[in-house]
Amino acid sequence: MSHTTVGDLAQKIADEITEKLPDRIDLRNDFQEAKGDVEFFVDGTCINTRNAENQALWREMKVGVIDKRPGGDSATPSQWDSRELPEPSIVFAFAAIENKEEFQKRCQSEARRLGVSGVSSALGDGAAWVWNIVREVFGKTDECLDIYHALEHVASCGKVLYGSGQAFTDWLDRMRMVLLSEGFSGMDRELSSLLVSGGLHPSGGVAVKSLHKYLDNNRERLNYCERLATGRSIGSGLIEGACKNLVGKRLKQTGACWRLERANRLAVICALLYSNQWRPYWKNSP
């Protein structure tokens, strides 16, 4: 078949899925019957698009995932990257190029479709729009700043302070354990100590203050020690994987450039595949 035929079929199927999916009781029942606590993840990744004036521009495709995951074994901060969490018992993903308000409505609609009124925890990368959506859709919940994003900021500060040698490695190892064990209170102590000790290069002072502000803005989302002890996730790998596999594999191929409507329609198909709902959807379709 020609590329045009395949494209037209994909658009038609996406429209059918969009029309029929809200009425699929079996999807809702499957989610309700799955074991585990409800988690919510949201992130964004940019794809190349072309507007009405035929100009190419990068647009952010927002991605949401609602899943259920059984609790894991208790772990200590030193086991943070070696423990094995149970896989989610069910995953439901969705994606679209939309502004924050439009995507927030989509999150609300998808939550209602699955019968979800609240979540046990929400994980994100620290962007303000992520936490705004979490609060608007699910109210107050246990928010967690993805540990890898937090450590990226710590490492960036350390490189300014110590370069890339052994001193940097030693400092980063120590700060990682402080963050995982004590959260904001420990990092506040360590960073404040650096600032009052004197001797920092001006660029170092700026880096320390920037890191402190970032962590302070997320101070209630740094309860890693408690989450590890109760067998819960501290990383947003599930949504990172969705951005890579749901969006990236199909929509970010070399040379690809999408019209907005086509990109959003294809995201509907990709999300159904990523959610492992492709065969159940067609099996139960009238």
C-alpha positions in Angstrom: 0.0 0.0 0.0 1.1 3.6 -0.6 2.1 5.9 2.2 -1.0 7.9 1.5 -3.3 4.9 1.9 -1.7 3.9 5.1 -1.9 7.5 6.4 -5.6 7.8 5.5 -6.4 4.5 7.2 -4.5 5.6 10.4 -6.5 8.8 10.5 -9.8 6.9 10.1 -8.9 4.4 12.8 -7.8 7.1 15.2 -11.1 8.9 14.7 -13.0 5.6 15.4 -11.0 5.0 18.6 -11.6 8.6 19.8 -15.3 8.2 19.2 -15.7 4.7 20.8 -13.2 4.6 23.6 -15.2 6.8 26.1 -18.0 4.2 26.0 -15.8 1.2 26.6 -17.0 -0.3 29.9 -14.6 -3.2 29.6 -11.6 -0.8 29.8 -13.0 0.8 32.9 -13.7 -2.6 34.5 -10.2 -3.8 33.7 -8.7 -0.8 35.4 -11.0 -1.1 38.5 -10.2 -4.8 38.9 -6.4 -4.4 38.6 -4.4 -4.6 41.8 -2.3 -1.8 43.3 -2.3 1.8 44.1 -3.2 4.4 41.5 -0.3 6.5 40.2 -0.3 9.5 37.9 2.5 10.7 35.7 2.6 13.6 33.2 5.4 15.0 31.1 6.0 16.5 27.6 8.3 15.9 24.6 8.7 18.1 21.5 8.0 17.0 18.0 8.5 18.8 14.7 5.3 20.2 13.3 4.2 22.4 10.4 1.6 25.2 10.8 -1.0 26.6 8.4 1.6 28.8 6.9 3.8 25.8 6.2 6.4 26.8 8.7 8.2 24.1 10.7 8.2 24.6 14.4 8.7 22.4 17.5 5.6 21.8 19.6 5.3 20.0 22.9 3.2 16.8 23.0 2.0 16.3 26.5 1.8 12.8 27.7 -0.2 11.4 30.7 -0.2 7.9 32.3 -2.5 6.6 34.9 -1.5 3.2 36.2 -1.9 0.8 39.1 1.1 -0.6 40.8 1.3 -3.1 43.7 3.6 -2.0 46.6 7.1 -3.3 46.7 9.4 -4.4 49.4 10.8 -1.9 51.9 14.2 -0.4 50.8 16.8 1.8 52.3 18.3 4.9 50.7 21.4 3.0 49.7 19.2 0.5 47.8 17.4 3.2 45.8 18.8 2.1 42.4 19.1 -1.6 43.0 15.7 -2.6 44.4 13.2 -4.1 42.0 9.7 -2.6 42.1 6.7 -4.6 40.9 5.6 -3.8 37.3 2.3 -1.9 37.0 -0.7 -4.2 36.9 -2.3 -2.0 34.3 -1.3 1.1 32.4 -3.5 3.7 30.5 -1.7 6.4 28.5 -2.9 9.4 26.5 -1.1 12.2 24.6 -1.8 15.3 22.6 -0.3 18.6 21.5 -2.4 21.0 23.6 -2.0 23.9 25.9 -2.0 23.3 29.7 -5.8 24.0 30.1 -6.8 21.7 27.2 -4.6 18.9 28.5 -5.9 19.4 32.0 -9.4 18.7 30.7 -8.1 15.7 28.9 -6.6 14.3 32.1 -10.0 14.9 33.9 -11.8 13.1 31.1 -9.4 10.1 31.1 -9.6 9.8 34.9 -13.4 9.8 34.7 -13.3 7.2 32.0 -11.3 4.9 34.2 -13.4 5.7 37.3 -10.5 7.4 39.1 -11.3 10.2 41.4 -8.0 10.4 43.2 -4.5 9.0 43.1 -2.1 7.6 45.7 0.8 9.5 44.3 1.9 11.7 41.4 5.4 11.9 40.0 6.9 14.6 37.7 10.0 16.5 36.7 9.4 19.7 38.7 7.8 21.8 35.9 5.1 24.0 37.5 2.4 23.1 34.9 2.8 19.4 35.9 2.0 20.0 39.6 -0.8 22.5 38.6 -2.5 19.8 36.6 -2.1 17.2 39.4 -3.8 19.5 41.9 -6.6 20.7 39.6 -7.5 17.1 38.5 -6.8 15.1 41.6 -6.6 17.6 44.5 -4.1 17.1 47.3 -2.1 13.9 46.8 1.4 12.6 47.6 3.6 14.4 45.0 7.1 13.2 44.3 9.9 15.0 42.3 11.5 12.4 40.1 14.8 11.5 41.8 16.8 11.6 38.5 15.7 15.1 37.7 16.6 16.2 41.3 20.0 14.6 41.0 20.7 16.2 37.7 20.3 19.6 39.4 22.6 18.5 42.2 25.2 17.3 39.7 25.1 20.5 37.8 25.8 22.5 40.9 28.6 20.1 41.9 30.3 20.6 38.5 30.4 24.3 39.0 31.8 23.9 42.5 34.4 21.1 41.9 34.8 20.5 38.2 34.7 16.9 37.0 37.4 15.2 39.2 37.3 13.1 42.3 36.2 15.9 44.5 33.0 16.3 42.4 32.3 12.5 42.6 32.8 12.4 46.3 30.5 15.4 46.9 27.8 14.1 44.6 27.8 10.7 46.3 27.4 12.4 49.7 24.7 14.8 48.5 22.8 11.9 46.9 22.7 10.1 50.2 21.7 13.3 52.1 18.8 13.9 49.6 17.6 10.3 49.7 17.9 10.1 53.5 16.8 13.5 54.7 15.1 15.3 51.9 15.0 19.1 51.9 16.1 19.5 55.5 19.4 17.7 54.9 20.1 19.6 51.6 19.1 22.9 53.3 21.7 22.2 55.9 24.5 21.3 53.5 23.9 24.1 51.0 23.5 26.7 53.7 26.8 25.6 55.2 28.5 26.1 51.8 27.1 29.6 51.6 28.1 30.7 55.1 31.6 29.1 55.0 32.9 31.7 52.5 35.5 31.1 49.9 33.0 30.3 47.1 33.7 31.6 43.7 30.8 33.9 42.6 29.7 31.4 40.1 29.7 28.8 42.8 27.5 30.9 45.0 25.0 31.4 42.2 24.9 27.6 41.5 24.3 26.8 45.2 21.6 29.4 45.5 19.9 28.2 42.3 20.0 24.5 43.6 18.6 25.6 47.0 15.8 27.5 45.4 14.9 24.5 43.1 14.8 22.1 46.0 12.9 24.6 48.3 10.2 24.9 45.6 9.8 21.2 45.8 10.5 20.6 49.5 7.2 18.7 50.0 8.1 16.4 47.1 11.4 15.1 48.4 10.2 12.4 50.8 12.3 9.7 49.2 13.2 7.9 52.4 9.6 7.4 53.3 8.6 6.3 49.8 11.5 3.8 49.7 10.5 2.4 53.1 6.9 1.8 52.0 7.9 0.3 48.6 6.8 3.1 46.4 8.3 4.6 43.3 10.6 7.6 43.5 11.3 7.9 39.7 9.2 8.8 36.7 10.7 6.2 34.4 7.2 5.1 33.3 6.4 8.5 31.8 9.9 8.9 30.4 9.4 5.6 28.7 6.1 6.7 27.4 7.6 9.9 25.9 10.3 7.8 24.2 8.2 4.8 23.1 4.7 6.2 22.7 5.8 9.4 21.0 9.4 9.2 20.1 9.5 6.0 18.1 6.8 7.1 15.7 6.5 10.9 15.8 10.2 11.9 16.2 11.7 9.9 13.4 14.5 11.7 11.4 13.0 14.1 8.9 9.4 13.7 10.2 7.3 16.9 10.3 3.6 16.7 11.2 0.4 18.7 10.8 -1.1 19.2 14.2 -4.3 17.3 13.5 -2.4 14.3 12.1 0.0 14.2 15.0 -2.8 14.2 17.5 -4.7 11.5 15.7 -1.6 9.2 15.5 -1.0 9.8 19.2 -4.4 8.2 19.9 -3.2 5.0 18.2 0.2 5.1 19.8 -1.3 5.5 23.2 -3.6 2.5 22.8 -0.7 0.4 21.7 1.5 1.6 24.6 -1.3 0.8 27.1 -1.4 -2.8 25.8 -5.1 -2.2 24.9 -4.8 -2.7 21.1 -6.0 -6.4 21.0 -8.6 -6.0 23.8 -10.0 -2.9 22.0 -10.6 -4.7 18.7 -11.7 -7.9 20.3 -14.5 -6.1 22.1 -15.4 -3.6 19.4 -18.9 -3.9 18.0 
